[in-house]
Amino acid sequence: MYLGRIISAGKTEDGKPYVAYRVSSRSFPNRQVKVLEDEAAIIPKEGFETDIFKNSYIAYDCVKTVGDIAIISNGSQTNPIADKIAIGMNIRDAMAYSLITMDYEKDDYNTPRIAAAVTSTDNEDEYECYIGIVNDNKILVEQVPYGEAAFIST
């Protein structure tokens, strides 16, 4: 089994919220993560910039923060999820809306879109964590119970 993208989110054993992302690619392995102040992006490595003309799905923001919420995904759905949260939509609805609107990637593999979001507050009453997927036959957005972690992959 080939796992191309892996997302995990939740709380660590010591109670710290986290998001994690791994991208693997047989077709476009020459990519890197560019980390900025409140976001991170997957981009081609130097010398492979023209790969984005071969496949438009290979460069995207994979992490973005909105206030105390971290959003992570395997594609360009990161920004719409963050935008919806920024205008006041709750995490679950922002994720479900963005996933269903953008749908799975129309590439040679019908790559599913996956995403997660977690709050960084220490207050148990304010904590939220969701993880979701849309593929060619379903959409699913689930809440991750407080104190637990979950992962999803393509």
N, C-alpha and C positions, 0 to 999 in steps of 0.2 A: 504494500500500500504506500502510495506517495502522498505525503502531507506537504502541500505547497505553502500554505499560510497557516499560522497558529496564533490565536489570541487567547489570553488569559486575563482574568480580572477577579478581584475580590479583596480579601484581607489576608495578610500573612499571619503566621502563628503568633507573632507579637502584636497583632492588632492594627497593623498599618495597611491602609488601602493601597492597592497597586493595579497597574495595567501592564501587560507585557505583549510583545509582538515579535514574531519571527517570520521572515520571508525567505522562502527557498524558491529557486527557479531553475528548471532544466533549460528552458528556452532563452531566458534573459538573466544569466547569473551575474552579470557585471553591473551590479547596483550597490548603492551605499545609502546609509542614513545620514541626513543632514539635520543636526539638532539646532534649533533656534530657541528663543526665550520661552515661548509658550506653545511650541509646536515642533514636530519632527516630520521630515519628508523622506520618502524613498525616491532617489534620483539615480540616473545612470552615472557610472564612474567616468572619470575623465577619459576621453577617447572613445566613449560609447554613447555620446549624447544623441546621435542620430537614431538610436534604437527606438526612441519614442515615435518615430515616423513609421516603424514597423509594427508597433503595438502601442496604442494610446493608453492602455491600462497599466503600464509599467512604472509610471511616475505619479506620485500622489502624496498628499499629507496623510500620514498614518497615525499621528497623535496630535491632539489639540486640547487646550484647556479653556474652560469658560468658568471664571470664578473658581470655586472649589471642586469643579467637576472635570475629570479627565476622560476624553473620548478617544477611542482607538479603533482602527479598522484596517481592512486590507485593500482599500481603494478610495476613490474620490467621494464616497459617501461620508467621510469624516467631516468635511466642511458643512454639508447640509444638516447633519445631526447637530453640530456645534451651533450653527446659525439658529436652528429652531429652539434650542435650549436658551440661547442668548436673548431671544425675544419672549421667553417665559413659558415655553412648552415644557412639560415634564419629560424626564429622560425616556421613559417607556414609549410615549407617543412620538417623541422626536425620532427615536430609533426606528420604530415601526413605520412611520410615515416616510422617512428617508429611504429605508430599505425597499419598501414596496414601490415607491416612486422610481427609484433608480433601477430596480430589478437586478437580476444576476448579470454578470458580464457576458456580452455577446461575442466571446472569443471562440477559438477552436475547441475549448474544453467546457464551455458554459460555466465558467468559474463562479462559484457562489460568492456573494458579498457577505462578509461577517463583520461584526462590530461589538463593542462593549463600552460601557461607561460606568464610572464609579465616582462617588463623592469622597472628598478627603477630610470631611469633618470627623472629629472624635466623638461627637454626640450620637449615640446609638439611635435616637429618635429621628435624626436627620439623615442617616446613612441610606444610600441607595446604590445598588449595583445591578446592572442588566447586561445580558449578553444575547446576541441575536444573529440570525442567518436568513438570507433569501437565496433560494436556488431555483432551478427550472420547474419545480413542482410544489414548493411550500415557502411560507414565511413563518418564522418563529422568533418571538422575543420573550425571554424569561427573566424573572427576577432571581438574582443570586441571593440566597438567604444570608442574613447578617452573620459575619464571622467565617463564612465559607468562601471558597474560590471555585471558579469554573473555567473550563477552556473549550474552545471550539476550533475546528480546522477545516480547510478546504480539501 
